[in-house]
Each structure stands twice: as C-alpha cells, then as structure tokens.
Amino acid sequence: MKAFVSWSGGKDCALACYRAMREKGLEITHLVNMLGDDGELSRSHHLPARLVTVQGRSMGVPTLQKATTWEEYETDFKNILRNLRKDGVEAGIFGDIDLEPHREWVERVCRETDIIPFLPLWLSEREELMDEFITAGFKAVIVATDEASPLTVDWLGRKIDQSFKTDLTQVSGVDLSGEKGEYHTFVFDGPIFATPVAFSEGQRMFRDNHWFLTIQPEEK
C-alpha cells in the first residue's frame, strides 16, 4: 500500500514512518510538509524548507510543501491529499501519540479525502518510544523549546540520546516525548535515511514565545 508521511522533520514522524514501514509494509511515496506564510520555514518546527527537502532526498522520496496560513491549513492539506489519492496513494502516516483532538482531526480529514490513516505511535509508552528511537539508530537535535515549559534556551542543540533522556526525566512538568510542544527536534540520521543530513548550527533566536536554533543544510 502506498502512503505519505505527514512530515514535520522531527523524531515522532520519523519513528512513525519507521514503524509503518516495518510493521505494515507500507511503501512511502511522499513527505507532506506544511510551510509558514512566507514559504521559507516549516510551520510546525520552523525548519528551513530546503533542509526538509534534503531529508526527503536522503529517504529517496519527494517532499510536497505548501505555504499556508493557520486559517487555510486544513483546506490546503486536504487538497494535497486529494491529489495524492488520484495518484494512487491510499494511506497517510501520522506521528501523534495521545492527543485526542489531533487524532480526531487526522481521522476526519483522512475520511473526507478517502485516505486511510495510520498512527503507529498511538498510546505507546513514552520511555518505549525514546528507547526505540535511540536503539534503532536515529539521531536528532533539539531545535525549539516552548517558553511556557521548564526547558530553557540551553536545551537547544542537545542530541537525543540516553543522556538526554536521563536529564529530561529529572525536569518536572515536561512530557518525555514533548507531546504538548515542550520541545521540537530535527532528525538528521537513522534507518530510514540513506545518508546523514549534513547541517550547520547558527544563532539562538526568540520568537512566537519559543526559543529556536537556527540550522541550515550544508552543501556537499
């Protein structure tokens, strides 16, 4: 069965893709990545649009990107799904873990576009997800933290590893998976990639009540 991945560039969508390929045998045909109004950064993680396309190239699949506003997000997302459906894509993979409103939105949007939704991480234990991500060989870096969470700007740039997991469990009020938006990640290597995604780190910036790590793709 052909499937797209709702792609943020972070750890959860990457692990969901990995599970779907291994457990369901789904053929990944596209990454769907929604951009902000100006089309320069991804809407969810504020990653450079070009960097996300490099992830897709390393995975061997094209990246479909669309600049949109929050008001037009659903309409634009549905249009992409309808076009994919015409091309024979039957399913969509999503990295949600347990936020019920997110699941309800995914299931409704997929139902209205004749797409079968898969949520491979749904209701998985947080520690299980983190351990699987690390053990499978994925590598990711923290690129955003929410000012409303206990995580400070000092967490930017940290790699997802056992040391990170240990330290994060000591911080009260933070979901280990960051499911409530406490932090966001950029995945640059792992079993779904043919080669690591080369990138460089830049400045730390504060905007929209978040700290962001500026990163850019490195030309090879």
Backbone torsions as a table, in degrees:
resi	resn	phi	psi	omega
1	MET	NA	131.6	179.1
2	LYS	-81.7	139.5	-176.4
3	ALA	-145.4	150.5	169.8
4	PHE	-102.6	163.8	174.3
5	VAL	-114.9	128.1	170.7
6	SER	-72.9	107.0	-161.2
7	TRP	-112.9	119.5	174.7
8	SER	-97.0	-19.6	-173.6
9	GLY	96.6	-2.9	-175.2
10	GLY	-102.6	-174.9	-170.2
11	LYS	-66.9	-37.9	-173.9
12	ASP	-70.0	-43.4	178.8
13	CYS	-67.6	-33.5	178.5
14	ALA	-66.9	-43.9	179.3
15	LEU	-68.5	-37.3	176.8
16	ALA	-61.9	-42.0	177.1
17	CYS	-61.2	-45.6	-180.0
18	TYR	-60.4	-46.2	179.2
19	ARG	-64.7	-42.1	-177.9
20	ALA	-64.0	-38.2	178.7
21	MET	-68.4	-41.5	-176.1
22	ARG	-77.4	-43.2	-171.9
23	GLU	-91.3	-29.7	-177.5
24	LYS	-110.4	-11.7	-179.4
25	GLY	67.8	26.8	-177.9
26	LEU	-73.1	142.7	176.6
27	GLU	-93.4	115.9	-177.8
28	ILE	-81.6	120.0	-177.1
29	THR	-106.7	-28.8	-177.0
30	HIS	-151.8	153.2	164.0
31	LEU	-104.9	133.2	177.2
32	VAL	-108.2	117.6	-173.6
33	ASN	-129.7	115.5	-178.5
34	MET	-88.6	135.7	-176.5
35	LEU	-105.7	163.7	174.3
36	GLY	-70.8	179.4	-173.9
37	ASP	-54.4	-39.4	-174.4
38	ASP	-85.8	-6.5	177.5
39	GLY	76.0	8.0	-176.6
40	GLU	-94.9	-32.2	-176.9
41	LEU	-125.3	149.0	175.0
42	SER	-64.9	145.1	-173.2
43	ARG	-69.2	-36.5	-174.3
44	SER	-85.2	-44.7	-172.0
45	HIS	-110.9	-2.3	-179.6
46	HIS	58.4	40.2	174.4
47	LEU	-89.3	144.3	175.4
48	PRO	-56.0	133.8	-177.3
49	ALA	-54.8	-39.8	-178.0
50	ARG	-66.2	-33.9	179.4
51	LEU	-65.5	-37.4	178.7
52	VAL	-66.5	-38.2	178.1
53	THR	-66.3	-30.6	176.5
54	VAL	-65.9	-38.0	174.4
55	GLN	-57.1	-46.9	-179.5
56	GLY	-61.0	-41.9	179.5
57	ARG	-62.7	-39.0	178.2
58	SER	-66.6	-28.0	177.2
59	MET	-84.6	-13.2	-179.7
60	GLY	81.2	23.2	179.3
61	VAL	-132.9	148.9	178.0
62	PRO	-73.5	152.4	176.9
63	THR	-107.5	124.1	175.5
64	LEU	-96.3	120.4	-178.3
65	GLN	-123.9	145.3	-178.8
66	LYS	-143.6	122.6	173.6
67	ALA	-74.4	134.2	-176.0
68	THR	-155.8	163.5	172.1
69	THR	-97.2	166.3	175.9
70	TRP	-62.6	-32.5	-179.4
71	GLU	-67.5	-34.1	-176.7
72	GLU	-100.7	1.3	-173.7
73	TYR	-54.5	-53.5	-175.8
74	GLU	-62.7	-43.4	179.9
75	THR	-60.1	-46.8	-179.3
76	ASP	-66.7	-39.2	178.7
77	PHE	-63.4	-43.9	178.8
78	LYS	-61.9	-40.1	179.8
79	ASN	-62.0	-39.8	176.6
80	ILE	-62.5	-44.4	-178.7
81	LEU	-64.7	-39.1	179.2
82	ARG	-64.2	-39.6	178.2
83	ASN	-67.3	-38.6	177.0
84	LEU	-64.8	-39.0	179.4
85	ARG	-61.6	-38.8	178.0
86	LYS	-63.6	-27.3	-179.8
87	ASP	-90.6	9.2	174.9
88	GLY	94.8	5.7	176.2
89	VAL	-78.8	126.2	-173.6
90	GLU	-105.9	-20.9	-170.7
91	ALA	-135.8	161.0	176.3
92	GLY	-131.4	142.5	-178.8
93	ILE	-111.9	131.0	-176.4
94	PHE	-129.6	145.9	-173.7
95	GLY	-98.5	19.3	-179.6
96	ASP	-67.3	148.3	-177.5
97	ILE	-108.5	-52.0	-179.3
98	ASP	-157.6	13.7	176.5
99	LEU	-81.7	105.2	-172.6
100	GLU	-58.8	-41.4	178.0
101	PRO	-59.7	-34.3	177.4
102	HIS	-65.4	-44.5	179.7
103	ARG	-63.5	-42.0	179.5
104	GLU	-61.2	-40.4	178.8
105	TRP	-65.5	-46.1	-179.9
106	VAL	-59.3	-47.8	-177.1
107	GLU	-66.0	-38.1	179.0
108	ARG	-68.1	-47.5	-178.9
109	VAL	-62.3	-41.2	178.5
110	CYS	-66.9	-40.1	178.4
111	ARG	-61.4	-40.4	-177.4
112	GLU	-76.0	-10.6	178.7
113	THR	-118.4	11.4	177.2
114	ASP	61.1	41.3	178.1
115	ILE	-116.3	140.0	176.7
116	ILE	-88.0	120.6	-179.3
117	PRO	-87.3	138.7	172.8
118	PHE	-122.4	129.1	177.0
119	LEU	-123.2	79.7	-171.6
120	PRO	-63.6	-20.5	-177.4
121	LEU	-95.1	-2.8	-169.6
122	TRP	-58.1	125.4	177.9
123	LEU	63.6	19.5	173.9
124	SER	-75.1	150.7	177.0
125	GLU	-68.3	139.3	-176.7
126	ARG	-59.0	-45.8	-177.4
127	GLU	-65.1	-37.2	177.2
128	GLU	-60.8	-43.6	180.0
129	LEU	-63.9	-45.5	-178.9
130	MET	-63.8	-44.0	-179.8
131	ASP	-64.8	-41.8	179.3
132	GLU	-64.0	-42.4	179.9
133	PHE	-58.9	-46.5	-177.6
134	ILE	-71.0	-46.0	-177.2
135	THR	-64.5	-34.9	-179.5
136	ALA	-68.7	-16.0	178.4
137	GLY	101.7	10.0	176.4
138	PHE	-69.7	149.3	175.1
139	LYS	-131.6	133.9	-177.4
140	ALA	-147.9	159.6	-179.2
141	VAL	-129.3	144.7	178.5
142	ILE	-73.3	124.2	-178.2
143	VAL	-116.5	-7.0	179.9
144	ALA	-156.9	144.1	171.9
145	THR	-134.2	145.2	-179.3
146	ASP	-85.7	129.0	-179.3
147	GLU	-60.1	-29.0	-178.4
148	ALA	-74.9	-12.1	179.1
149	SER	-93.3	168.1	178.3
150	PRO	-71.9	-7.9	-176.7
151	LEU	-78.5	129.8	-176.7
152	THR	-98.4	179.0	178.6
153	VAL	-61.2	-23.4	-178.5
154	ASP	-65.6	-17.2	178.9
155	TRP	-78.9	-18.2	179.4
156	LEU	-60.6	137.9	178.8
157	GLY	89.0	-8.6	179.3
158	ARG	-72.6	142.7	178.6
159	LYS	-85.9	148.7	175.2
160	ILE	-79.8	107.9	178.0
161	ASP	-151.7	-176.4	-177.1
162	GLN	-63.4	-33.2	177.5
163	SER	-64.4	-42.7	176.7
164	PHE	-61.0	-46.3	-179.8
165	LYS	-58.6	-46.3	-179.7
166	THR	-60.8	-46.5	-178.0
167	ASP	-66.0	-39.2	-176.8
168	LEU	-68.7	-33.0	179.1
169	THR	-66.8	-16.0	178.5
170	GLN	-87.5	-5.8	-178.5
171	VAL	-96.2	116.1	-177.9
172	SER	-70.7	138.5	173.9
173	GLY	84.6	13.1	179.2
174	VAL	-118.8	127.0	175.4
175	ASP	-68.8	132.4	-177.3
176	LEU	-58.1	-34.4	179.4
177	SER	-90.4	-4.3	-177.1
178	GLY	66.6	29.2	-173.9
179	GLU	-63.9	-24.9	179.4
180	LYS	-95.1	15.1	175.8
181	GLY	87.4	14.2	-179.4
182	GLU	-60.2	-35.8	177.7
183	TYR	-152.4	157.7	177.0
184	HIS	-129.2	157.5	-174.1
185	THR	-130.1	163.9	171.2
186	PHE	-123.7	122.7	-179.6
187	VAL	-91.4	126.7	-177.1
188	PHE	-120.7	-1.5	177.0
189	ASP	-162.5	162.1	178.9
190	GLY	151.4	-179.0	-173.2
191	PRO	-67.6	-14.6	178.0
192	ILE	-92.8	-3.6	-179.3
193	PHE	-104.9	139.9	175.7
194	ALA	-75.2	-38.7	178.4
195	THR	-141.0	154.5	177.3
196	PRO	-63.4	150.2	176.3
197	VAL	-88.3	115.4	-179.0
198	ALA	-80.2	132.8	-179.5
199	PHE	-149.8	162.2	177.3
200	SER	-124.3	145.8	179.4
201	GLU	-92.8	143.2	178.6
202	GLY	-121.5	-134.5	-175.2
203	GLN	-78.7	159.3	167.3
204	ARG	-92.9	130.3	-176.6
205	MET	-130.2	146.2	178.1
206	PHE	-112.2	124.0	175.9
207	ARG	-160.8	152.8	178.3
208	ASP	51.5	38.8	177.1
209	ASN	64.6	23.2	178.1
210	HIS	-134.3	151.2	166.9
211	TRP	-94.1	133.2	179.9
212	PHE	-124.0	142.0	171.2
213	LEU	-94.9	119.9	178.1
214	THR	-76.8	122.4	178.0
215	ILE	-130.4	151.8	-178.3
216	GLN	-138.6	149.0	175.8
217	PRO	-68.8	145.1	175.5
218	GLU	-98.8	129.1	179.5
219	GLU	-72.5	139.2	177.9
220	LYS	-102.8	NA	NA
